């Protein structure tokens, strides 16, 4: 992306930033994420220290949701005819980049957003996210800011006072903030967020439960690893699962990690054991079989969804104008499923001798290896 020289909003001294005004999911699958996350148009003035998202006209286009939105920051105090002159070419580009068969009537009725808040609400509303949900998340962010500002001595009591407000979403937001700090190289913020997470795990109800779950998971992993050292068979896997049946966390962890071993032969082995048992033992084994069938069905469904999401991500990266930049921005979303899809796509491209596709996949792999 071309860098642009613009005046700092605060001191008016010239600064150089990458300025994006057209966010089009048709040509950039990551456009929505860039806009909503605040990573696009971010600036930091070397003269006065001002930082944030640079105020600039925006056109947002999502053909899938039939959204064409425009926003002109009121602070710029630009006359309406001048706004139309600036926004017009961006709207035209969004239309021109669509194939003729996908050009629909919504393109001729761009919606004007009077505030950035309204712009974000409209985009998220198309995904089923209501203003109430946005407000809830903003309140949780505010709570995190308060907790981050508390003294080490006062933090435990503040956590206890807000225990009912601290839920899984708070931990998810905390994780996202840590990822953003790590990506920005903000070591100070990262340390503060890590300290807060440890305090929440120690003093909040959901944190204590999460810590217990993590401990149970680690013990299950350890037992499975010990068993693997002497050779993992269906027979000793079954014995381990029977031993772990009193803990849903351990049972789910082992069954998920050893999913390949829970095949038809394994369940036949379990059924034979059920037939050979009686009384309370038989009841417990029948219950174990039902639980394992539920767990494996859920794991299979989750893996299928994860692979579909991974395919969508990899295809989006290969379609990006700047593959390396798009990959760098998408790194927090990478997991084992994405790695598997990349390997599959590379093998298919090699078999088809598709050099263009191989080059793009090589760029993706190079960024991941560097990271």
GIZI-V760230 format. One record per residue. N is the residue number from 1. SS is DSSP state (H for helix, E for strand, L for the rest). Layout:
N&SS ; N&SS
This chain:
1&L ; 2&L ; 3&E ; 4&E ; 5&E ; 6&E ; 7&E ; 8&L ; 9&L ; 10&L ; 11&L ; 12&L ; 13&L ; 14&E ; 15&E ; 16&E ; 17&E ; 18&E ; 19&L ; 20&L ; 21&L ; 22&E ; 23&E ; 24&E ; 25&L ; 26&L ; 27&L ; 28&L ; 29&L ; 30&L ; 31&H ; 32&H ; 33&H ; 34&H ; 35&H ; 36&H ; 37&H ; 38&L ; 39&L ; 40&L ; 41&L ; 42&E ; 43&E ; 44&E ; 45&L ; 46&L ; 47&L ; 48&L ; 49&L ; 50&L ; 51&E ; 52&E ; 53&E ; 54&L ; 55&L ; 56&L ; 57&L ; 58&E ; 59&E ; 60&E ; 61&E ; 62&E ; 63&L ; 64&L ; 65&L ; 66&L ; 67&E ; 68&E ; 69&E ; 70&E ; 71&E ; 72&L ; 73&L ; 74&H ; 75&H ; 76&H ; 77&L ; 78&L ; 79&L ; 80&H ; 81&H ; 82&H ; 83&H ; 84&H ; 85&H ; 86&H ; 87&H ; 88&H ; 89&H ; 90&H ; 91&H ; 92&H ; 93&H ; 94&H ; 95&H ; 96&H ; 97&L ; 98&L ; 99&L ; 100&H ; 101&H ; 102&H ; 103&L ; 104&L ; 105&H ; 106&H ; 107&H ; 108&H ; 109&L ; 110&L ; 111&E ; 112&E ; 113&E ; 114&L ; 115&L ; 116&H ; 117&H ; 118&H ; 119&H ; 120&H ; 121&H ; 122&H ; 123&H ; 124&H ; 125&H ; 126&L ; 127&L ; 128&L ; 129&L ; 130&L ; 131&H ; 132&H ; 133&H ; 134&H ; 135&H ; 136&H ; 137&H ; 138&H ; 139&H ; 140&H ; 141&H ; 142&H ; 143&H ; 144&H ; 145&H ; 146&H ; 147&H ; 148&H ; 149&L ; 150&L ; 151&L ; 152&H ; 153&H ; 154&H ; 155&H ; 156&H ; 157&H ; 158&H ; 159&H ; 160&H ; 161&H ; 162&L ; 163&H ; 164&H ; 165&H ; 166&L ; 167&L ; 168&H ; 169&H ; 170&H ; 171&H ; 172&H ; 173&H ; 174&H ; 175&H ; 176&H ; 177&H ; 178&H ; 179&H ; 180&H ; 181&H ; 182&H ; 183&H ; 184&H ; 185&L ; 186&L ; 187&H ; 188&H ; 189&H ; 190&H ; 191&H ; 192&H ; 193&H ; 194&H ; 195&H ; 196&H ; 197&H ; 198&H ; 199&H ; 200&H ; 201&H ; 202&H ; 203&H ; 204&L ; 205&H ; 206&H ; 207&H ; 208&H ; 209&H ; 210&H ; 211&H ; 212&H ; 213&H ; 214&H ; 215&H ; 216&H ; 217&H ; 218&H ; 219&H ; 220&H ; 221&H ; 222&H ; 223&H ; 224&H ; 225&H ; 226&H ; 227&H ; 228&H ; 229&H ; 230&L ; 231&L ; 232&L ; 233&L ; 234&H ; 235&H ; 236&H ; 237&H ; 238&H ; 239&H ; 240&H ; 241&H ; 242&H ; 243&H ; 244&L ; 245&L ; 246&L ; 247&L ; 248&H ; 249&H ; 250&H ; 251&H ; 252&H ; 253&H ; 254&H ; 255&H ; 256&H ; 257&H ; 258&L ; 259&H ; 260&H ; 261&H ; 262&L ; 263&L ; 264&H ; 265&H ; 266&H ; 267&H ; 268&H ; 269&H ; 270&H ; 271&H ; 272&H ; 273&H ; 274&H ; 275&H ; 276&L ; 277&L ; 278&L ; 279&H ; 280&H ; 281&H ; 282&H ; 283&H ; 284&H ; 285&H ; 286&H ; 287&H ; 288&H ; 289&H ; 290&H ; 291&H ; 292&H ; 293&H ; 294&H ; 295&H ; 296&H ; 297&H ; 298&H ; 299&H ; 300&H ; 301&H ; 302&H ; 303&H ; 304&H ; 305&H ; 306&H ; 307&H ; 308&H ; 309&H ; 310&H ; 311&H ; 312&H ; 313&H ; 314&H ; 315&H ; 316&H ; 317&H ; 318&H ; 319&H ; 320&L ; 321&L ; 322&L ; 323&H ; 324&H ; 325&H ; 326&H ; 327&H ; 328&H ; 329&H ; 330&H ; 331&H ; 332&H ; 333&H ; 334&L ; 335&L ; 336&H ; 337&H ; 338&H ; 339&H ; 340&H ; 341&H ; 342&H ; 343&H ; 344&H ; 345&H ; 346&H ; 347&H ; 348&H ; 349&H ; 350&H ; 351&H ; 352&H ; 353&L ; 354&L ; 355&H ; 356&H ; 357&H ; 358&H ; 359&H ; 360&H ; 361&H ; 362&H ; 363&H ; 364&H ; 365&H ; 366&H ; 367&H ; 368&H ; 369&H ; 370&H ; 371&L
